[in-house]
Structures are given as C-alpha cells and as structure tokens.
C-alpha cells in the first residue's frame, strides 16, 4: 500500500513510519510540511502523494491547554479532521484517524465499548468527538482507533516526565483517582498495521491490556527505570487544580480488536518494562551508595 502518515515526527507517527515502511511505500509529513487546518493544504498534500491510505497521527493534545485555546484545539482536532476526511472522501482514500478515551465521561464503571455513548467533560474531549463526527460524515472509508494514556520515544509524555522528575525530586505526588490503560506507541502502531493489512474498517478501541491509576503507573515507571529512593504520594485530582476535568474511569474494552484480528496487545506492565529497558538513559540513574 501507498501510505501517507500525517504527524510523522510525533510519538505515534515516528513508530508508524518504522513499523509500516519495511512493508509498504510510506511517506511522512509534519507541521513544517503542511497545515492540517487549511483545506487547500490538505488537498495539495494528499494529491502530491496519491496514497491508498492516509493515517492521521496529527493532533493538539495539551488537555489543559485546550481549556484556554479552544479555537486552536478545535481547528486541529475537529476542523482539520473534517478537511482531511473531505479530501479522502473525494478521492476514495481510506482515512485512519485516532481518538481518545476522553470522549467518555468516566461514569460507566466498566470498560467502554465502541458503541457506548460519548459524553466528553473537557474541551479536548469535545474537540476529538467532533473530529470523529466529521470523519464518519465525510470520509466514506475510514478506520477510527480510540486509544488512551499514550507514551513513546519522542515528545512529552507521562513516562518520561515521571522518570525525569524522579532523578532530581525524591518525592512526587501523583493522582490515584483516575483509572485507565497506559499504551505504548509501538504497540499501537503494530495494531494499526494489523488492522490495515486485514482490511478492517469502522471503530476500534486499542490500548495495552490491563488497567491502573496514574499513581500505580508512576510506581512501575520508577521501579522499571531502576531509580532508587523515590517516594511517591497518592493524591486526589482536586489537589492539582488542573484546568481540565478528567474522567475517573476511562478504561477501553479491546474485545472487538481481539475478536476481529485474533491478536491481543501486551499487558501494560510488560510493554512499559520493555520500553524503559530499550529507551531509558540508564547512565542518568544515580548509582547506589558504595556501588
């Protein structure tokens, strides 16, 4: 397949290029190459590549920032998706797009399935939901993948933030009242490859298996990174006074993915341990006394 990856320098886009390029003809573009918020830019970028598939890994992901930059948030996450969906729809191109667990309000108390009612509680979630609506309305042939708590080798993410802070701050505070499923960008990219090559369409939830709180996630990050003598305190979300509300329980059910592909993703702890072993700068970890 000829595949055009948008947002190719991001933490997901980087992995998509590496996973797809050995088998398919892949071209990556990023913010320096085109403007997702411009319909003409979207049309010209797609025309220049003439792909069979467009994979949109570009997004505005600053959840708290979206609360005060709503126009930009919607321009990228909603209107930009609409532009690309129209272009792909006109040309009969399959569009792969990514959404989030934050389209749900977190009150269900059980893992969300693809058909559950969306009810976002922050601006970021509302912008992503509007992007989903445009995708379904205009794309014609699409694959919508909702994921959660993504981390990877590039860009800002929770894993790198916690590990970096733990090197210099021996006491961290992390919320314990939000439950989700950490997802390694490599595992998500591999799932995309599987879905594309299997000819799948529609909506799929894809995360690493298992669930945890941000607090439990942080404990494992420090443990697997091998950073000694770090105290992590569990706190309530309200203590952080963040601008955006977060869903309390946003675990996504991946049963449809397993059923239709016959494959499953790694448990989040297995994926995290492997990620840190391969990417973490172990030379930065303080040596224990006497060592």
VMD Tcl script that draws the C-alpha trace (Angstrom):
set ca {
  {0.00 0.00 0.00}
  {0.97 3.63 -0.53}
  {0.52 5.25 2.88}
  {0.72 8.92 3.85}
  {1.36 9.50 7.57}
  {0.40 12.91 8.98}
  {2.19 13.99 12.14}
  {5.13 11.76 11.30}
  {7.50 13.32 13.86}
  {5.24 12.74 16.86}
  {5.47 9.85 19.28}
  {2.92 7.79 17.33}
  {3.90 8.99 13.87}
  {7.53 8.04 14.47}
  {6.54 4.47 15.33}
  {4.11 4.25 12.42}
  {6.87 5.10 9.95}
  {9.19 2.44 11.37}
  {6.51 -0.25 11.53}
  {4.92 0.38 8.12}
  {7.92 1.38 5.97}
  {9.55 -2.08 5.68}
  {6.41 -3.48 4.03}
  {4.65 -0.52 2.41}
  {5.51 2.65 0.47}
  {5.28 5.21 3.25}
  {5.68 8.99 3.19}
  {5.58 11.10 6.34}
  {4.70 14.79 6.67}
  {4.51 17.00 9.73}
  {3.64 20.53 10.79}
  {6.58 22.01 8.86}
  {5.30 20.44 5.64}
  {1.60 21.28 5.67}
  {-1.19 22.89 7.68}
  {-3.93 20.49 8.76}
  {-6.23 23.44 9.46}
  {-6.08 24.52 5.80}
  {-8.35 22.67 3.38}
  {-6.19 23.62 0.41}
  {-3.04 22.36 2.17}
  {-4.76 19.07 2.94}
  {-5.87 18.67 -0.66}
  {-2.43 19.50 -2.09}
  {-0.59 17.24 0.37}
  {-2.78 14.26 -0.45}
  {-2.63 14.93 -4.18}
  {1.17 15.06 -4.10}
  {1.38 11.60 -2.55}
  {-1.64 9.97 -4.24}
  {-1.86 7.39 -1.40}
  {-4.11 4.41 -0.90}
  {-4.32 5.24 2.81}
  {-3.89 8.41 4.88}
  {-3.03 7.89 8.55}
  {-3.70 10.98 10.63}
  {-1.48 10.98 13.72}
  {-1.54 14.79 14.00}
  {-3.41 16.31 16.94}
  {-3.45 19.07 19.55}
  {-3.02 17.03 22.74}
  {-2.43 19.57 25.53}
  {-5.52 18.69 27.55}
  {-5.26 21.61 29.98}
  {-4.13 23.97 27.23}
  {-7.28 23.21 25.27}
  {-9.36 24.84 28.01}
  {-7.92 28.26 27.15}
  {-7.03 27.62 23.49}
  {-10.33 26.18 22.37}
  {-10.21 27.73 18.90}
  {-6.84 26.16 18.10}
  {-7.86 22.87 19.72}
  {-10.98 22.59 17.55}
  {-9.17 23.85 14.44}
  {-6.74 20.91 14.63}
  {-8.73 18.13 16.29}
  {-12.07 18.78 14.63}
  {-11.96 21.09 11.59}
  {-8.62 19.69 10.41}
  {-10.01 16.17 10.57}
  {-13.02 17.37 8.62}
  {-10.78 18.82 5.90}
  {-8.80 15.61 5.56}
  {-11.97 13.49 5.64}
  {-13.47 15.52 2.78}
  {-10.30 15.21 0.71}
  {-10.06 11.46 1.29}
  {-13.77 11.04 0.65}
  {-13.48 12.85 -2.70}
  {-10.59 10.63 -3.80}
  {-11.84 7.31 -2.39}
  {-8.89 7.07 0.02}
  {-9.10 5.21 3.33}
  {-8.51 7.53 6.30}
  {-7.14 6.20 9.58}
  {-7.71 8.54 12.50}
  {-7.04 8.39 16.25}
  {-9.32 9.47 19.05}
  {-9.25 9.19 22.81}
  {-10.77 7.71 25.95}
  {-11.59 11.31 26.88}
  {-14.66 11.25 24.62}
  {-16.29 9.39 27.55}
  {-17.29 10.93 30.89}
  {-15.83 8.15 33.06}
  {-19.02 7.33 34.95}
  {-19.79 3.89 33.46}
  {-17.63 1.98 35.95}
  {-16.85 -0.73 33.38}
  {-14.64 -0.73 30.26}
  {-16.13 1.31 27.43}
  {-17.05 -0.49 24.19}
  {-17.08 1.16 20.79}
  {-20.86 1.65 20.77}
  {-21.09 3.40 24.17}
  {-22.49 6.92 24.29}
  {-19.82 9.62 24.17}
  {-20.09 12.45 26.68}
  {-16.79 14.35 26.99}
  {-16.24 16.51 30.07}
  {-13.44 18.77 28.79}
  {-12.67 20.84 25.69}
  {-10.08 18.38 24.40}
  {-12.57 15.52 24.53}
  {-15.25 17.60 22.82}
  {-12.84 18.54 20.03}
  {-11.89 14.90 19.47}
  {-15.54 13.85 19.44}
  {-16.31 16.49 16.82}
  {-13.41 15.13 14.78}
  {-14.99 11.67 14.99}
  {-18.29 13.08 13.75}
  {-16.65 14.76 10.76}
  {-14.68 11.59 9.99}
  {-17.81 9.45 9.87}
  {-19.74 12.05 7.88}
  {-17.21 12.82 5.15}
  {-14.54 10.12 4.87}
  {-16.59 7.32 3.38}
  {-13.92 4.70 4.06}
  {-12.37 5.09 7.50}
  {-10.74 3.37 10.44}
  {-11.23 5.16 13.76}
  {-8.99 3.99 16.59}
  {-9.59 5.22 20.13}
  {-6.64 4.83 22.48}
  {-5.50 6.10 25.89}
  {-2.58 7.26 28.02}
  {-0.14 7.12 25.12}
  {3.63 7.30 25.58}
  {6.60 6.83 23.26}
  {10.19 7.68 22.46}
  {9.56 11.24 21.27}
  {7.67 14.20 22.67}
  {6.28 14.84 26.12}
  {4.52 12.03 27.92}
  {3.84 10.79 31.44}
  {6.55 8.11 31.43}
  {9.37 10.49 30.57}
  {8.03 13.21 32.87}
  {7.91 10.89 35.89}
  {11.29 9.31 35.16}
  {12.98 12.67 34.65}
  {11.47 14.15 37.80}
  {12.38 11.09 39.85}
  {16.05 11.66 39.05}
  {16.00 15.06 40.75}
  {12.99 15.11 43.07}
  {12.85 12.28 45.58}
  {9.21 12.97 46.49}
  {6.47 13.01 43.85}
  {2.71 13.43 44.09}
  {0.54 11.53 41.59}
  {-3.24 11.21 41.38}
  {-4.82 7.93 42.43}
  {-8.45 8.55 41.44}
  {-8.22 8.23 37.65}
  {-8.14 4.74 36.13}
  {-7.09 3.92 32.57}
  {-4.84 1.79 30.38}
  {-1.31 3.01 29.57}
  {-0.48 2.43 25.92}
  {2.94 2.16 24.30}
  {3.04 3.90 20.90}
  {4.94 0.97 19.38}
  {2.14 -1.44 20.33}
  {-0.45 0.93 18.90}
  {1.50 1.24 15.64}
  {1.70 -2.55 15.36}
  {-2.07 -2.75 15.91}
  {-2.62 -0.19 13.15}
  {-0.52 -2.28 10.77}
  {-2.54 -5.37 11.67}
  {-5.87 -3.60 11.13}
  {-4.77 -2.04 7.84}
  {-3.40 -5.23 6.37}
  {-6.51 -7.09 7.49}
  {-8.73 -4.62 5.65}
  {-10.62 -3.60 8.78}
  {-12.81 -0.50 8.92}
  {-15.04 1.19 11.46}
  {-14.33 1.96 15.12}
  {-11.84 0.05 17.28}
  {-10.52 0.52 20.80}
  {-6.81 -0.27 21.11}
  {-4.74 0.02 24.30}
  {-2.30 -2.17 26.15}
  {-4.05 -4.77 28.32}
  {-4.81 -4.16 31.98}
  {-5.64 -1.02 33.91}
  {-4.19 1.12 36.68}
  {-4.27 4.56 38.25}
  {-1.73 7.24 37.36}
  {-0.23 6.59 40.82}
  {0.22 2.87 40.11}
  {1.61 3.75 36.70}
  {4.18 6.07 38.31}
  {5.26 3.41 40.80}
  {6.04 1.00 37.97}
  {7.85 3.66 35.94}
  {10.26 4.36 38.79}
  {10.66 0.66 39.55}
  {11.34 -0.40 35.94}
  {13.63 2.59 35.36}
  {15.69 1.46 38.33}
  {15.63 4.83 40.08}
  {16.23 4.31 43.82}
  {14.88 6.09 46.89}
  {11.87 7.82 45.36}
  {8.76 8.38 47.47}
  {5.52 8.65 45.51}
  {2.46 10.01 47.34}
  {-1.05 9.22 46.13}
  {-3.29 12.30 45.98}
  {-6.79 13.25 44.80}
  {-7.18 15.01 41.45}
  {-8.64 18.08 43.11}
  {-5.32 18.82 44.80}
  {-3.72 19.59 41.41}
  {-6.29 22.21 40.42}
  {-5.90 21.49 36.73}
  {-7.93 23.47 34.22}
  {-9.49 20.41 32.57}
  {-11.57 17.74 34.24}
  {-10.54 14.14 33.58}
  {-12.79 11.06 33.50}
  {-12.41 8.98 36.67}
  {-12.62 5.64 34.84}
  {-11.84 5.60 31.13}
  {-10.69 2.03 30.51}
  {-11.43 0.98 26.91}
  {-12.58 -2.53 26.08}
  {-10.44 -4.03 23.31}
  {-12.55 -7.17 22.86}
  {-13.60 -6.17 19.35}
  {-9.95 -5.81 18.29}
  {-9.12 -9.24 19.73}
  {-12.20 -10.85 18.22}
  {-11.68 -9.48 14.70}
  {-7.90 -9.76 14.46}
  {-7.28 -12.85 16.60}
  {-4.47 -10.96 18.31}
  {-4.04 -9.16 21.60}
  {-1.75 -6.41 22.83}
  {0.83 -6.79 25.58}
  {-0.03 -6.11 29.21}
  {0.80 -2.52 30.06}
  {3.45 -3.54 32.61}
  {5.23 -5.77 30.07}
  {5.17 -3.02 27.46}
  {6.39 -0.39 29.95}
  {9.27 -2.52 31.20}
  {10.39 -3.26 27.65}
  {10.09 0.41 26.67}
  {12.21 1.62 29.58}
  {14.83 -1.09 29.10}
  {15.25 -0.08 25.46}
  {14.93 3.70 25.65}
  {15.69 4.92 29.17}
  {19.03 6.68 29.64}
  {20.39 4.40 32.35}
  {23.56 6.48 32.61}
  {21.37 9.16 34.23}
  {20.25 6.87 37.04}
  {22.22 7.61 40.26}
  {24.43 4.75 41.39}
  {23.60 3.38 44.84}
  {25.98 4.30 47.64}
  {29.00 2.05 47.72}
  {28.32 0.93 44.14}
}
mol new
graphics top color blue
foreach p $ca { graphics top sphere $p radius 0.5 }
foreach p [lrange $ca 0 end-1] q [lrange $ca 1 end] { graphics top cylinder $p $q radius 0.2 }
display resetview
